[in-house]
Amino acid sequence: QPLRKLKVGDTFYEPTMALHSVSRNPSKTANTRLLAVILHPRDAKELVILEKPKH
């Protein structure tokens, strides 16, 4: 998906097992706060997806 700039109150969804590889604060003066909610099966063995090495 293309990069997007979120505003106050915006939401976004990432599907299961998606790799979130880019995040940055576009402001040089203000802090960014983000609330993440992760839903997963109780028997999930891994919650982290390792990024494949770039060759």
N, C-alpha and C positions, 0 to 999 in steps of 0.2 A: 504494500500500500504506500502511497505517497506520504511524505511528511505533512503534518498539519499542526497549526498553532491553536492550542486550546485557550478559551477564555474562561473567566470565572463562571462556574456553574455548568460548563460543558462536561460531557461524559464520553467515554469510549469503551469499546468491548474488544477483547482479544479472545479468539477461540482457544479451546483446550490444546495444549502442546504447541502454542505459537511462541516463537522466539521474539521477545521485545529487545531489540538490539540498539535502539537509538532513543535517548531522552536527554534533553538539555533545557536549561532555563534561558529563554530568549532575552530576559531583562538583565541589564548590567547593574541595576540598583536595588531591585526588589527580590525577596525570597519567593520561591515557589513551594506550595504545599500540595501534596497529592495524597488522596486516600485510596488505597487499593484493597479490594475484597477478592479473595481467592477461594473459589469453591472447588473441592476435589473429593473423590471417593475416600472413605475412611481407610480403605486398604491400599491406597496409592503408595507405591514404593519410592517414587521420585517426584519431586516438585520442581526441580531445576533441569532445564534443557541446556546441555553444553553446546556452545557454538563450535561448528566444524572449523578446524584450522584452515587458514588461507594459504595456498601454495603459490 
